[in-house]
Amino acid sequence: MKTKALIQQNPRIIVLSLFTIVMFSLLFYFYAINRTVRNIVHRQNIEKELAVISARIGELEFKYISLNNSINFETAESMGFVVAKETKYVSRKSSVAVLSPSGQRQ
C-alpha cells in the first residue's frame, strides 16, 4: 500500500491568509458589539424621552378637560361672548354656473 503525503508548497501564504481572516472576523465582531451597545443606549434614551412626553401629554389632557368642563354661559359672557339672536345657515346651490371666455353665463 502506497501512501502519498500532501506537500504544501508555501505554508506561509496559508498561515497569513488564515491570520487575515481571523483578524477581519475579530474586527467585525467588535464592530457589531459596538453598534449593538450604541443602539441599546439610544433606545433607552428614546424610551426616557417618550415617558416624559407621555406624562406631559397626560397633564395637558387633564388641563384641557378641566378647562372644558369649567366653561359655561356665565364664563363666556364674562369673556365678551354673546348669544346669537338669529341663526343663519349657509347652503350650497346644486346648480353651477359656467362662464364663457367672453364673460357671459352659458
N, C-alpha and C positions, 0 to 999 in steps of 0.2 A: 504494500500500500504506500502510495506516494503522497506526501503532504506538501502543500505549497504554502509558503509564508507570503503574506502581503507585504510588499515592500513599499514603504512610504518614501516618496521621492523628496519631499520637502516638508518635514513636520513643523517647521517654524511658521509657515503660512497657515496651517490648520490651527495651531495654538493662537496665533494672532487673530484669526477670524473668530474663534470661539471667545477670546477675550473681548473683542469688539462687540460681539453680540451680547455678552453678559453686561458690559458697560452701558450699552444702549438700553437694555432691559431695566437696569437699575435706575438710569436717568428717567425713563418713562414711569417707573414705579413711584419715584419720589415726586415727579410732576403730578401724577394722578392723586397721590395722597395730599399734596399741597392744595390742588384745586378742590378736592373733597372737603377739606377743613375750611377753606375760604368760603365755599358755598354754604356750609353748615352755619358758620358765623354770620354770614349775610342773611340767611333765612331767619335766624334767631333775632337779629336786629329788626328785620321787617315785621316779625311777629310782635315785638315790643311796640313798634310804631303803630301797628294795627290795633293793639289793645288800647293804646292811648287815644287813637282816633275814634274807636268804637265807644269808649267812655265819653268822649266829648260829644259824639252824636246822641248818645243817650241823654246827656244833660240838656242839649239843645231841644230834643224832642219833648222832654219834660217841661221845659220852659215854654215851648210853643203851646203845648196842651193847656198849661195853667193860664197863659195869656189868652188863649182862645176861649177858655171857659169863663174868664173874667169879663169878657166884653158883653155888654147889654145895651139897651136903648139909652139909659142914663149916661153911660160912659161915652157912647157915640155922640150924643148931643153935647156933652161937655167938650168933646174934641172938635165940634163945629159941624158935624154931620146933621142933616135934616132928613125928615121922612119925605119921600117923593109924593107930591099931591096927585099927579096924574101919571100913570104908567103908559109909556108909548112903546110899541113893538115895531120892529123893522122886519118887513117881509121881502122876499125876493120874487120878482115877477118871473113867470115861466117863459115869457117870450123875450127874445134877444133881438135888438135892432142891429143891422149891419149897415155900415156906411160905405158908400161907393167912393172911388178916388176923387170924385168931384165934390164930395161932402154931403151928398143927399142920401136919405134913407132908401133902402130897397125893400 
